[in-house]
Amino acid sequence: MLKLPVPYDKLSSLRESLALSEEELKSIEPFRDLFIEKKDEFALYLYQFFSAIPETRIILDRAQRPGFFPEAWSRWFELLFRERPGPEFFSRLWKVGLRHVEVALDQRYTNLGFSMVRQYCYHIVFSSIPVEKVRPVLVVIDKLLDLCLLIETSAYIDATTQCDLEVINGIADMIRNPVTVIGGNIKRLQRKVDPGDPLYSTYESLISENMRLERMVKDIKVYIEMLNTEPELHTLLLEELIISTLERLRLERDLRGVQINIDLDPRYPRVLGDRKDLGHMFYHLLQNSLDAVEPDNARVRISSYPEGMSNKGLAIELFNTGKPPKAGDLDKLYSPFFTTKPTGTGFGLPIAKLAVRKNHGKLMFVPVPGEGVKVIGTITLPG
């Protein structure tokens, strides 16, 4: 059975976003038993509805035992009207979402199911509740069902993503060890060959490709780690982030032939973001810029300025003198494994875009005709 911790804080924030108050919940209390006594009727109604759909009928026929689904839906309907939306409520609904992943239920059928639940509840309201009480009861029912759908969808997405990432992570781990061993063996073979021997350059080519694979595995691991973690937002010094990234790059490559200018707006020295995420963003964007510069005119400029008129975001612009991407490649730049460089891993820009997205920003390429290209990322400003 799938096990994924219940993110109580996140689910509580979903309730807050729906503004489902205790005062509103009181409006449904006088009619609680009216709904609960219909739980078995509701379960049969839902069972008959999904039994008529071939795709869901397959799942129903594979039940652990006869009557399993009607019983589960009856308990769920009772929970909806008996329990206050709190930890126990969240936990049960979270498990339902995980169960949907286990039985491979298409999320569209979950949405359809909630539509049927809403219709059923509306029928009870309009047929059994005094007219003057209808509106506040409907408001609560709508918010309760919206909350249920949000929780179950959240569990479904998190569990599905987790399963996919575990597979990718496992593949990366399986590849990493053989790649390391192969690289070491190739280097040992190369040392036994004279540099003038044609085999020497062949080994050099194999070593270069092996190093690319090692970097790719490393980038995949970074990408997965970023997907698996929520950003921790802090106020950070922008220039410090950029300089520390450049120092890291100087340890990996020779930057003496590249003119790097930093021209940041002094009015906005700080940004709001996750230090690790933004570190990855600057590393891969700067690496991309350094790879792209024209050798005879190797220039990179890093500047900043307010985004729009609201002063809520800061645009970070990285200009380089390289050739702009082809028009047909622009949509592919952020796709994993796509690269236009022989030694590229295809993960640098996807990592940068993920970092920006996690920190509520945007990323785009803008060609500068006759000069080069600039990449613009936006970051939130504190306050």
DACORDA-V319631 format. One record per residue. N is the residue number from 1. PSI is psi in whole degrees, 0 to 359 (none if undefined). D_FIRST is the distance of its C-alpha to the first C-alpha in Angstrom with 2 decimals. Layout:
n:psi:d_first
N:PSI:D_FIRST
N:PSI:D_FIRST
This chain:
n:psi:d_first
1:138:0.00
2:137:3.79
3:123:6.34
4:125:9.85
5:141:12.85
6:119:14.60
7:77:17.92
8:320:20.14
9:316:23.34
10:319:22.55
11:325:21.52
12:323:24.67
13:331:26.70
14:318:25.49
15:318:26.88
16:322:30.02
17:333:30.49
18:353:30.56
19:44:33.10
20:100:31.54
21:161:33.85
22:326:34.09
23:318:37.44
24:320:36.01
25:331:33.35
26:333:36.26
27:341:37.70
28:346:34.98
29:317:35.10
30:342:38.06
31:10:36.16
32:311:32.74
33:331:33.32
34:320:34.64
35:316:31.25
36:323:29.19
37:349:31.36
38:7:30.42
39:317:26.66
40:322:26.65
41:317:29.14
42:314:27.05
43:319:23.93
44:320:26.17
45:314:27.75
46:320:24.56
47:316:23.37
48:322:26.77
49:310:26.82
50:341:23.61
51:336:24.54
52:353:27.61
53:118:25.80
54:319:25.06
55:322:22.12
56:337:20.23
57:324:21.63
58:316:19.66
59:317:16.32
60:322:17.95
61:342:19.24
62:19:15.88
63:152:14.86
64:326:13.44
65:161:17.00
66:136:20.17
67:2:20.42
68:310:16.74
69:314:17.15
70:321:20.59
71:317:19.54
72:318:16.68
73:327:19.23
74:315:21.89
75:320:20.06
76:317:19.31
77:322:23.03
78:317:24.15
79:319:22.12
80:324:23.82
81:347:27.21
82:323:26.80
83:142:24.88
84:142:26.50
85:92:24.60
86:198:23.56
87:315:20.71
88:318:19.24
89:312:19.72
90:316:18.15
91:315:15.01
92:317:14.45
93:325:15.28
94:318:13.14
95:327:9.97
96:316:11.67
97:319:12.12
98:322:8.57
99:325:8.03
100:325:11.15
101:318:10.01
102:320:7.33
103:5:10.38
104:43:12.76
105:126:14.94
106:132:18.01
107:336:18.65
108:328:22.14
109:331:21.08
110:315:19.43
111:319:22.84
112:319:24.62
113:317:22.78
114:328:23.90
115:320:27.35
116:321:27.45
117:317:26.37
118:315:29.16
119:319:31.66
120:316:30.84
121:320:31.28
122:320:34.47
123:316:35.82
124:315:35.46
125:308:37.09
126:338:40.04
127:343:40.69
128:354:40.38
129:137:40.98
130:144:44.49
131:319:45.46
132:346:46.18
133:353:42.60
134:310:40.83
135:310:40.64
136:326:39.05
137:318:36.45
138:322:35.58
139:314:35.28
140:316:32.68
141:316:30.70
142:315:30.74
143:321:29.58
144:315:26.79
145:323:25.46
146:318:25.97
147:316:24.00
148:314:21.07
149:319:21.17
150:317:21.50
151:312:18.52
152:322:16.15
153:320:17.77
154:316:17.47
155:318:13.70
156:313:13.62
157:313:16.14
158:317:14.79
159:318:11.32
160:315:13.27
161:317:15.85
162:316:13.68
163:315:12.29
164:318:15.94
165:325:17.39
166:322:15.41
167:312:16.81
168:318:20.23
169:319:20.23
170:319:19.48
171:317:22.30
172:317:24.58
173:320:24.10
174:328:24.79
175:323:27.89
176:312:29.24
177:311:30.17
178:322:31.99
179:318:33.76
180:316:35.04
181:315:36.27
182:316:37.92
183:318:39.62
184:319:41.03
185:321:42.40
186:319:44.05
187:321:45.77
188:320:47.09
189:321:48.47
190:324:50.07
191:340:51.89
192:357:53.65
193:140:55.07
194:138:58.15
195:336:57.52
196:348:60.05
197:135:58.21
198:332:56.37
199:331:53.31
200:313:53.12
201:329:52.40
202:315:49.87
203:322:48.01
204:318:48.35
205:318:46.71
206:321:43.79
207:318:43.39
208:317:43.39
209:323:40.68
210:321:38.62
211:324:38.98
212:318:37.85
213:322:34.63
214:318:34.12
215:323:34.69
216:315:32.30
217:317:29.44
218:317:30.41
219:323:30.52
220:317:27.10
221:320:25.69
222:315:27.69
223:315:26.48
224:317:22.76
225:319:23.52
226:322:25.41
227:330:22.67
228:353:20.26
229:142:22.83
230:144:24.60
231:141:28.39
232:104:30.40
233:127:33.64
234:160:36.87
235:123:40.52
236:147:41.50
237:120:44.86
238:313:44.89
239:324:47.63
240:320:45.92
241:316:42.75
242:314:44.90
243:319:47.12
244:326:44.31
245:318:42.72
246:323:46.11
247:321:46.57
248:319:43.27
249:326:44.42
250:334:47.84
251:341:46.27
252:338:44.73
253:161:47.60
254:115:51.31
255:10:51.96
256:335:55.70
257:4:56.63
258:129:54.66
259:116:56.17
260:119:53.50
261:134:54.57
262:117:52.66
263:81:54.02
264:144:51.85
265:116:52.95
266:345:54.14
267:342:53.40
268:72:49.64
269:343:48.95
270:152:45.43
271:166:42.21
272:121:38.94
273:179:35.82
274:123:33.30
275:316:35.41
276:315:32.99
277:312:32.30
278:329:36.03
279:316:36.86
280:319:34.78
281:307:36.41
282:321:39.95
283:310:39.37
284:327:38.29
285:319:40.78
286:320:43.61
287:318:42.66
288:318:42.73
289:318:46.11
290:325:47.56
291:332:46.54
292:341:48.14
293:149:51.52
294:128:54.74
295:325:56.10
296:354:59.62
297:61:58.60
298:96:55.51
299:139:54.87
300:132:51.82
301:130:52.21
302:118:49.66
303:168:50.62
304:152:49.26
305:159:50.36
306:145:49.13
307:116:46.95
308:205:48.83
309:353:50.78
310:342:48.15
311:28:48.02
312:336:44.28
313:157:43.36
314:129:44.99
315:127:45.37
316:117:45.24
317:126:47.21
318:108:47.20
319:140:50.11
320:159:50.89
321:15:53.75
322:177:51.67
323:137:51.56
324:152:49.37
325:151:46.42
326:149:47.33
327:322:46.75
328:345:44.40
329:347:42.25
330:318:41.78
331:344:38.67
332:348:37.13
333:328:37.81
334:8:34.48
335:130:32.44
336:141:30.63
337:351:32.60
338:129:35.70
339:147:38.73
340:0:42.48
341:138:43.24
342:328:43.50
343:9:41.79
344:156:39.26
345:343:35.50
346:14:34.77
347:352:32.60
348:306:35.29
349:323:35.78
350:322:32.11
351:316:31.49
352:317:34.57
353:320:33.58
354:318:30.08
355:316:31.79
356:315:34.27
357:317:31.77
358:333:29.61
359:25:32.90
360:37:33.97
361:191:36.60
362:162:37.69
363:134:38.89
364:152:41.54
365:137:44.10
366:110:47.74
367:143:50.41
368:96:53.76
369:130:56.34
370:355:58.66
371:315:57.03
372:223:53.36
373:149:50.03
374:145:48.26
375:129:44.62
376:121:44.13
377:142:41.15
378:141:41.06
379:146:39.87
380:142:39.86
381:147:42.82
382:152:42.50
383:none:43.47
